[in-house]
Amino acid sequence: MVVTLNTILEELNDVPVDKLGELHIFINSLKINTEKSEKKRKEILSFAGAFNDMSQNDYDDFVKETRKTRTELFEREIKL
């Protein structure tokens, strides 16, 4: 199903007037999440190139140790 802006705008005409406030809040909640995602994306991208000054051998060792640590962390037996 393809939804276009015109389809949505046409359907908005069927929304009861007393529900428009709730609809507005819902639309804003979607927009806020988008803004938060964009902020998080920019924060993550700020680390781009963080390993550029590292030699290839050092980087390979770092990746190897990270994988090893991650594997050991999640393959351990947890006793309750």
TORZAMAR-982263 format. One record per atom (N, C-alpha, C, CB): residue number from 1; x, y, z; atom name. Coordinates in nm, 3 decimals, padded with zeros to 5 digits. Atoms other than C-alpha are relative to their C-alpha. Glycine has a CB too. Example, Ala and Ser with C-alpha at 12.3 -4.5 7.8 and 13.67 -1.06 7.14 Angstrom:
BEGIN
+-----+---------+---------+---------+----+
!   k !      c1 !      c2 !      c3 !  a !
+-----+---------+---------+---------+----+
!   1 !  00.089 ! -00.119 !  00.000 !  N !
!   1 !  01.230 ! -00.450 !  00.780 ! CA !
!   1 !  00.090 !  00.120 !  00.000 !  C !
!   1 ! -00.099 !  00.003 !  00.125 ! CB !
!   2 ! -00.082 ! -00.119 ! -00.006 !  N !
!   2 !  01.367 ! -00.106 !  00.714 ! CA !
!   2 ! -00.077 !  00.109 !  00.073 !  C !
!   2 !  00.041 !  00.046 ! -00.142 ! CB !
+-----+---------+---------+---------+----+
***
This chain:
BEGIN
+-----+---------+---------+---------+----+
!   k !      c1 !      c2 !      c3 !  a !
+-----+---------+---------+---------+----+
!   1 !  00.085 ! -00.118 !  00.000 !  N !
!   1 !  00.000 !  00.000 !  00.000 ! CA !
!   1 !  00.089 !  00.124 !  00.000 !  C !
!   1 ! -00.096 !  00.000 !  00.123 ! CB !
!   2 ! -00.076 ! -00.124 !  00.009 !  N !
!   2 !  00.143 !  00.335 ! -00.105 ! CA !
!   2 ! -00.082 !  00.112 !  00.061 !  C !
!   2 !  00.037 !  00.031 ! -00.148 ! CB !
!   3 !  00.068 ! -00.111 ! -00.065 !  N !
!   3 !  00.052 !  00.625 !  00.118 ! CA !
!   3 !  00.068 !  00.129 ! -00.044 !  C !
!   3 !  00.002 ! -00.015 !  00.156 ! CB !
!   4 ! -00.055 ! -00.128 !  00.043 !  N !
!   4 !  00.095 !  00.973 ! -00.018 ! CA !
!   4 ! -00.047 !  00.108 !  00.095 !  C !
!   4 ! -00.043 !  00.033 ! -00.145 ! CB !
!   5 !  00.038 ! -00.113 ! -00.083 !  N !
!   5 !  00.075 !  01.306 !  00.153 ! CA !
!   5 ! -00.144 !  00.041 ! -00.029 !  C !
!   5 !  00.095 !  00.119 ! -00.022 ! CB !
!   6 !  00.137 ! -00.036 !  00.036 !  N !
!   6 ! -00.245 !  01.381 ! -00.038 ! CA !
!   6 ! -00.102 ! -00.095 !  00.063 !  C !
!   6 ! -00.017 !  00.001 ! -00.152 ! CB !
!   7 !  00.089 !  00.098 ! -00.063 !  N !
!   7 ! -00.404 !  01.058 !  00.091 ! CA !
!   7 ! -00.018 !  00.032 !  00.147 !  C !
!   7 !  00.055 ! -00.142 ! -00.018 ! CB !
!   8 !  00.006 ! -00.032 ! -00.142 !  N !
!   8 ! -00.319 !  01.152 !  00.447 ! CA !
!   8 ! -00.080 !  00.128 !  00.022 !  C !
!   8 !  00.142 !  00.014 !  00.059 ! CB !
!   9 !  00.072 ! -00.126 ! -00.015 !  N !
!   9 ! -00.446 !  01.508 !  00.403 ! CA !
!   9 ! -00.150 ! -00.019 ! -00.022 !  C !
!   9 !  00.055 !  00.103 ! -00.098 ! CB !
!  10 !  00.142 !  00.028 !  00.023 !  N !
!  10 ! -00.775 !  01.376 !  00.263 ! CA !
!  10 ! -00.061 ! -00.069 !  00.121 !  C !
!  10 ! -00.017 ! -00.087 ! -00.126 ! CB !
!  11 !  00.051 !  00.072 ! -00.117 !  N !
!  11 ! -00.815 !  01.142 !  00.560 ! CA !
!  11 ! -00.011 !  00.091 !  00.121 !  C !
!  11 !  00.089 ! -00.118 !  00.032 ! CB !
!  12 !  00.008 ! -00.094 ! -00.111 !  N !
!  12 ! -00.752 !  01.429 !  00.801 ! CA !
!  12 ! -00.135 !  00.071 !  00.005 !  C !
!  12 !  00.113 !  00.103 ! -00.010 ! CB !
!  13 !  00.132 ! -00.063 !  00.004 !  N !
!  13 ! -01.083 !  01.577 !  00.689 ! CA !
!  13 ! -00.104 ! -00.082 !  00.077 !  C !
!  13 ! -00.045 !  00.017 ! -00.145 ! CB !
!  14 !  00.094 !  00.088 ! -00.069 !  N !
!  14 ! -01.256 !  01.277 !  00.852 ! CA !
!  14 !  00.026 ! -00.007 !  00.151 !  C !
!  14 !  00.006 ! -00.139 ! -00.059 ! CB !
!  15 ! -00.032 !  00.003 ! -00.143 !  N !
!  15 ! -01.093 !  01.330 !  01.193 ! CA !
!  15 ! -00.094 !  00.096 !  00.072 !  C !
!  15 !  00.150 !  00.037 !  00.026 ! CB !
!  16 !  00.090 ! -00.090 ! -00.074 !  N !
!  16 ! -01.347 !  01.467 !  01.442 ! CA !
!  16 !  00.078 !  00.115 !  00.064 !  C !
!  16 ! -00.076 ! -00.078 !  00.109 ! CB !
!  17 ! -00.065 ! -00.121 ! -00.052 !  N !
!  17 ! -01.267 !  01.818 !  01.563 ! CA !
!  17 !  00.050 ! -00.021 !  00.143 !  C !
!  17 ! -00.097 !  00.119 ! -00.005 ! CB !
!  18 ! -00.040 !  00.020 ! -00.139 !  N !
!  18 ! -01.251 !  01.704 !  01.926 ! CA !
!  18 !  00.121 ! -00.094 !  00.013 !  C !
!  18 ! -00.116 ! -00.056 !  00.081 ! CB !
!  19 ! -00.117 !  00.088 ! -00.002 !  N !
!  19 ! -00.972 !  01.457 !  01.832 ! CA !
!  19 !  00.124 !  00.066 ! -00.059 !  C !
!  19 ! -00.030 ! -00.128 ! -00.076 ! CB !
!  20 ! -00.113 ! -00.066 !  00.064 !  N !
!  20 ! -00.748 !  01.710 !  01.659 ! CA !
!  20 !  00.115 !  00.026 !  00.097 !  C !
!  20 ! -00.045 !  00.131 ! -00.063 ! CB !
!  21 ! -00.105 ! -00.021 ! -00.101 !  N !
!  21 ! -00.560 !  01.788 !  01.981 ! CA !
!  21 !  00.083 ! -00.125 !  00.021 !  C !
!  21 ! -00.062 !  00.043 !  00.132 ! CB !
!  22 ! -00.073 !  00.127 ! -00.017 !  N !
!  22 ! -00.470 !  01.422 !  02.030 ! CA !
!  22 !  00.084 ! -00.031 ! -00.124 !  C !
!  22 ! -00.099 ! -00.115 !  00.027 ! CB !
!  23 ! -00.074 !  00.022 !  00.124 !  N !
!  23 ! -00.370 !  01.397 !  01.666 ! CA !
!  23 !  00.124 !  00.087 ! -00.007 !  C !
!  23 ! -00.090 !  00.027 ! -00.122 ! CB !
!  24 ! -00.113 ! -00.094 ! -00.001 !  N !
!  24 ! -00.146 !  01.701 !  01.702 ! CA !
!  24 !  00.110 ! -00.050 !  00.093 !  C !
!  24 ! -00.046 !  00.140 !  00.042 ! CB !
!  25 ! -00.097 !  00.054 ! -00.096 !  N !
!  25 !  00.024 !  01.551 !  02.008 ! CA !
!  25 !  00.071 ! -00.121 ! -00.059 !  C !
!  25 ! -00.069 ! -00.038 !  00.134 ! CB !
!  26 ! -00.060 !  00.119 !  00.061 !  N !
!  26 !  00.079 !  01.223 !  01.823 ! CA !
!  26 !  00.099 !  00.038 ! -00.110 !  C !
!  26 ! -00.110 ! -00.090 ! -00.057 ! CB !
!  27 ! -00.089 ! -00.043 !  00.108 !  N !
!  27 !  00.228 !  01.396 !  01.520 ! CA !
!  27 !  00.128 !  00.060 !  00.057 !  C !
!  27 ! -00.070 !  00.102 ! -00.093 ! CB !
!  28 ! -00.120 ! -00.059 ! -00.062 !  N !
!  28 !  00.462 !  01.596 !  01.743 ! CA !
!  28 !  00.088 ! -00.106 !  00.065 !  C !
!  28 ! -00.041 !  00.103 !  00.105 ! CB !
!  29 ! -00.082 !  00.106 ! -00.061 !  N !
!  29 !  00.571 !  01.278 !  01.923 ! CA !
!  29 !  00.085 ! -00.069 ! -00.105 !  C !
!  29 ! -00.089 ! -00.103 !  00.072 ! CB !
!  30 ! -00.079 !  00.059 !  00.109 !  N !
!  30 !  00.683 !  01.137 !  01.589 ! CA !
!  30 !  00.114 !  00.092 ! -00.039 !  C !
!  30 ! -00.089 ! -00.029 ! -00.121 ! CB !
!  31 ! -00.100 ! -00.099 !  00.039 !  N !
!  31 !  00.869 !  01.454 !  01.505 ! CA !
!  31 !  00.111 !  00.010 !  00.103 !  C !
!  31 ! -00.066 !  00.137 ! -00.020 ! CB !
!  32 ! -00.099 ! -00.008 ! -00.107 !  N !
!  32 !  01.044 !  01.469 !  01.841 ! CA !
!  32 !  00.095 ! -00.118 ! -00.008 !  C !
!  32 ! -00.068 !  00.005 !  00.139 ! CB !
!  33 ! -00.086 !  00.118 !  00.012 !  N !
!  33 !  01.171 !  01.113 !  01.796 ! CA !
!  33 !  00.097 !  00.015 ! -00.116 !  C !
!  33 ! -00.085 ! -00.127 ! -00.018 ! CB !
!  34 ! -00.087 ! -00.023 !  00.114 !  N !
!  34 !  01.310 !  01.210 !  01.458 ! CA !
!  34 !  00.112 !  00.095 !  00.037 !  C !
!  34 ! -00.080 !  00.055 ! -00.118 ! CB !
!  35 ! -00.102 ! -00.096 ! -00.042 !  N !
!  35 !  01.491 !  01.507 !  01.611 ! CA !
!  35 !  00.100 ! -00.065 !  00.094 !  C !
!  35 ! -00.065 !  00.121 !  00.066 ! CB !
!  36 ! -00.091 !  00.071 ! -00.090 !  N !
!  36 !  01.635 !  01.286 !  01.886 ! CA !
!  36 !  00.092 ! -00.093 ! -00.077 !  C !
!  36 ! -00.079 ! -00.079 !  00.105 ! CB !
!  37 ! -00.081 !  00.091 !  00.082 !  N !
!  37 !  01.752 !  01.034 !  01.627 ! CA !
!  37 !  00.109 !  00.077 ! -00.074 !  C !
!  37 ! -00.089 ! -00.076 ! -00.100 ! CB !
!  38 ! -00.097 ! -00.081 !  00.073 !  N !
!  38 !  01.923 !  01.309 !  01.428 ! CA !
!  38 !  00.112 !  00.046 !  00.094 !  C !
!  38 ! -00.069 !  00.122 ! -00.065 ! CB !
!  39 ! -00.101 ! -00.042 ! -00.098 !  N !
!  39 !  02.099 !  01.435 !  01.742 ! CA !
!  39 !  00.093 ! -00.117 !  00.034 !  C !
!  39 ! -00.068 !  00.054 !  00.130 ! CB !
!  40 ! -00.080 !  00.119 ! -00.032 !  N !
!  40 !  02.214 !  01.082 !  01.829 ! CA !
!  40 !  00.092 ! -00.034 ! -00.117 !  C !
!  40 ! -00.091 ! -00.120 !  00.034 ! CB !
!  41 ! -00.081 !  00.028 !  00.118 !  N !
!  41 !  02.335 !  01.030 !  01.470 ! CA !
!  41 !  00.120 !  00.093 ! -00.006 !  C !
!  41 ! -00.084 !  00.014 ! -00.127 ! CB !
!  42 ! -00.110 ! -00.097 !  00.003 !  N !
!  42 !  02.544 !  01.348 !  01.489 ! CA !
!  42 !  00.102 ! -00.030 !  00.109 !  C !
!  42 ! -00.053 !  00.142 !  00.016 ! CB !
!  43 ! -00.091 !  00.036 ! -00.109 !  N !
!  43 !  02.690 !  01.240 !  01.825 ! CA !
!  43 !  00.087 ! -00.120 ! -00.041 !  C !
!  43 ! -00.078 ! -00.032 !  00.129 ! CB !
!  44 ! -00.074 !  00.119 !  00.043 !  N !
!  44 !  02.789 !  00.902 !  01.680 ! CA !
!  44 !  00.101 !  00.036 ! -00.107 !  C !
!  44 ! -00.097 ! -00.108 ! -00.052 ! CB !
!  45 ! -00.089 ! -00.038 !  00.108 !  N !
!  45 !  02.938 !  01.058 !  01.368 ! CA !
!  45 !  00.118 !  00.083 !  00.048 !  C !
!  45 ! -00.076 !  00.076 ! -00.105 ! CB !
!  46 ! -00.112 ! -00.079 ! -00.052 !  N !
!  46 !  03.154 !  01.283 !  01.586 ! CA !
!  46 !  00.122 ! -00.088 !  00.030 !  C !
!  46 ! -00.042 !  00.075 !  00.126 ! CB !
!  47 ! -00.110 !  00.094 ! -00.024 !  N !
!  47 !  03.364 !  00.969 !  01.652 ! CA !
!  47 !  00.063 ! -00.050 ! -00.129 !  C !
!  47 ! -00.049 ! -00.117 !  00.082 ! CB !
!  48 ! -00.054 !  00.045 !  00.128 !  N !
!  48 !  03.425 !  00.911 !  01.281 ! CA !
!  48 !  00.146 !  00.040 ! -00.011 !  C !
!  48 ! -00.082 !  00.057 ! -00.117 ! CB !
!  49 ! -00.142 ! -00.029 !  00.016 !  N !
!  49 !  03.796 !  00.888 !  01.214 ! CA !
!  49 !  00.079 ! -00.004 !  00.130 !  C !
!  49 !  00.016 !  00.132 ! -00.063 ! CB !
!  50 ! -00.068 !  00.001 ! -00.130 !  N !
!  50 !  03.879 !  00.841 !  01.583 ! CA !
!  50 !  00.122 ! -00.092 !  00.002 !  C !
!  50 ! -00.097 ! -00.042 !  00.109 ! CB !
!  51 ! -00.110 !  00.095 !  00.002 !  N !
!  51 !  04.116 !  00.556 !  01.495 ! CA !
!  51 !  00.099 !  00.028 ! -00.111 !  C !
!  51 ! -00.053 ! -00.139 ! -00.012 ! CB !
!  52 ! -00.088 ! -00.031 !  00.113 !  N !
!  52 !  04.292 !  00.727 !  01.204 ! CA !
!  52 !  00.147 !  00.007 !  00.037 !  C !
!  52 ! -00.041 !  00.130 ! -00.062 ! CB !
!  53 ! -00.141 ! -00.014 ! -00.040 !  N !
!  53 !  04.610 !  00.790 !  01.402 ! CA !
!  53 !  00.059 ! -00.131 !  00.051 !  C !
!  53 !  00.013 !  00.107 !  00.107 ! CB !
!  54 ! -00.044 !  00.129 ! -00.048 !  N !
!  54 !  04.635 !  00.423 !  01.501 ! CA !
!  54 !  00.058 ! -00.080 ! -00.117 !  C !
!  54 ! -00.118 ! -00.078 !  00.067 ! CB !
!  55 ! -00.057 !  00.084 !  00.106 !  N !
!  55 !  04.859 !  00.188 !  01.302 ! CA !
!  55 ! -00.096 ! -00.115 ! -00.030 !  C !
!  55 !  00.140 ! -00.054 !  00.042 ! CB !
!  56 !  00.087 !  00.112 !  00.039 !  N !
!  56 !  04.690 ! -00.098 !  01.117 ! CA !
!  56 !  00.015 ! -00.116 !  00.097 !  C !
!  56 !  00.031 ! -00.046 ! -00.143 ! CB !
!  57 ! -00.021 !  00.108 ! -00.096 !  N !
!  57 !  04.851 ! -00.351 !  01.355 ! CA !
!  57 ! -00.067 !  00.028 !  00.133 !  C !
!  57 !  00.149 ! -00.022 !  00.022 ! CB !
!  58 !  00.065 ! -00.037 ! -00.126 !  N !
!  58 !  04.731 ! -00.163 !  01.662 ! CA !
!  58 ! -00.152 ! -00.010 ! -00.013 !  C !
!  58 !  00.041 !  00.142 !  00.043 ! CB !
!  59 !  00.145 !  00.006 !  00.022 !  N !
!  59 !  04.382 ! -00.132 !  01.514 ! CA !
!  59 ! -00.048 ! -00.145 ! -00.006 !  C !
!  59 ! -00.037 !  00.074 ! -00.130 ! CB !
!  60 !  00.036 !  00.142 !  00.008 !  N !
!  60 !  04.373 ! -00.504 !  01.428 ! CA !
!  60 !  00.001 ! -00.065 !  00.138 !  C !
!  60 !  00.096 ! -00.074 ! -00.095 ! CB !
!  61 ! -00.005 !  00.052 ! -00.137 !  N !
!  61 !  04.480 ! -00.588 !  01.785 ! CA !
!  61 ! -00.119 !  00.049 !  00.083 !  C !
!  61 !  00.131 !  00.042 !  00.068 ! CB !
!  62 !  00.114 ! -00.059 ! -00.071 !  N !
!  62 !  04.213 ! -00.354 !  01.923 ! CA !
!  62 ! -00.128 ! -00.074 ! -00.036 !  C !
!  62 ! -00.013 !  00.150 ! -00.032 ! CB !
!  63 !  00.121 !  00.069 !  00.046 !  N !
!  63 !  03.941 ! -00.519 !  01.713 ! CA !
!  63 ! -00.002 ! -00.143 !  00.052 !  C !
!  63 ! -00.009 !  00.001 ! -00.155 ! CB !
!  64 ! -00.010 !  00.138 ! -00.047 !  N !
!  64 !  04.064 ! -00.866 !  01.807 ! CA !
!  64 ! -00.035 ! -00.008 !  00.149 !  C !
!  64 !  00.141 ! -00.056 ! -00.024 ! CB !
!  65 !  00.027 ! -00.001 ! -00.144 !  N !
!  65 !  04.060 ! -00.785 !  02.180 ! CA !
!  65 ! -00.145 !  00.036 !  00.031 !  C !
!  65 !  00.094 !  00.098 !  00.071 ! CB !
!  66 !  00.139 ! -00.039 ! -00.020 !  N !
!  66 !  03.721 ! -00.618 !  02.154 ! CA !
!  66 ! -00.093 ! -00.118 ! -00.027 !  C !
!  66 ! -00.037 !  00.119 ! -00.090 ! CB !
!  67 !  00.081 !  00.118 !  00.033 !  N !
!  67 !  03.572 ! -00.925 !  01.986 ! CA !
!  67 !  00.013 ! -00.108 !  00.107 !  C !
!  67 !  00.040 ! -00.057 ! -00.137 ! CB !
!  68 ! -00.024 !  00.101 ! -00.103 !  N !
!  68 !  03.732 ! -01.155 !  02.242 ! CA !
!  68 ! -00.074 !  00.036 !  00.129 !  C !
!  68 !  00.152 ! -00.013 !  00.028 ! CB !
!  69 !  00.067 ! -00.045 ! -00.122 !  N !
!  69 !  03.601 ! -00.949 !  02.534 ! CA !
!  69 ! -00.151 ! -00.014 ! -00.014 !  C !
!  69 !  00.037 !  00.147 !  00.032 ! CB !
!  70 !  00.144 !  00.008 !  00.023 !  N !
!  70 !  03.253 ! -00.930 !  02.383 ! CA !
!  70 ! -00.047 ! -00.145 !  00.005 !  C !
!  70 ! -00.037 !  00.062 ! -00.135 ! CB !
!  71 !  00.035 !  00.142 !  00.002 !  N !
!  71 !  03.246 ! -01.306 !  02.322 ! CA !
!  71 !  00.002 ! -00.057 !  00.141 !  C !
!  71 !  00.095 ! -00.079 ! -00.091 ! CB !
!  72 ! -00.012 !  00.051 ! -00.137 !  N !
!  72 !  03.365 ! -01.386 !  02.674 ! CA !
!  72 ! -00.109 !  00.056 !  00.089 !  C !
!  72 !  00.137 !  00.033 !  00.058 ! CB !
!  73 !  00.102 ! -00.064 ! -00.083 !  N !
!  73 !  03.118 ! -01.143 !  02.826 ! CA !
!  73 ! -00.135 ! -00.067 ! -00.018 !  C !
!  73 ! -00.010 !  00.148 ! -00.034 ! CB !
!  74 !  00.132 !  00.053 !  00.026 !  N !
!  74 !  02.815 ! -01.295 !  02.659 ! CA !
!  74 ! -00.008 ! -00.152 ! -00.003 !  C !
!  74 ! -00.049 !  00.054 ! -00.129 ! CB !
!  75 !  00.003 !  00.146 ! -00.003 !  N !
!  75 !  02.916 ! -01.661 !  02.667 ! CA !
!  75 !  00.021 ! -00.056 !  00.140 !  C !
!  75 !  00.105 ! -00.056 ! -00.093 ! CB !
!  76 ! -00.021 !  00.048 ! -00.136 !  N !
!  76 !  02.968 ! -01.680 !  03.040 ! CA !
!  76 ! -00.131 ! -00.051 !  00.060 !  C !
!  76 !  00.059 !  00.110 !  00.088 ! CB !
!  77 !  00.117 !  00.054 ! -00.067 !  N !
!  77 !  02.733 ! -01.873 !  03.264 ! CA !
!  77 ! -00.039 !  00.094 !  00.113 !  C !
!  77 !  00.028 ! -00.144 !  00.054 ! CB !
!  78 !  00.049 ! -00.090 ! -00.103 !  N !
!  78 !  02.520 ! -01.653 !  03.482 ! CA !
!  78 ! -00.082 ! -00.083 !  00.099 !  C !
!  78 ! -00.086 !  00.118 ! -00.063 ! CB !
!  79 !  00.069 !  00.077 ! -00.104 !  N !
!  79 !  02.410 ! -01.809 !  03.810 ! CA !
!  79 ! -00.089 !  00.095 !  00.080 !  C !
!  79 !  00.101 ! -00.073 !  00.094 ! CB !
!  80 !  00.095 ! -00.081 ! -00.078 !  N !
!  80 !  02.104 ! -01.676 !  03.984 ! CA !
!  80 ! -00.019 ! -00.055 !  00.138 !  C !
!  80 ! -00.132 !  00.008 ! -00.069 ! CB !
+-----+---------+---------+---------+----+
***
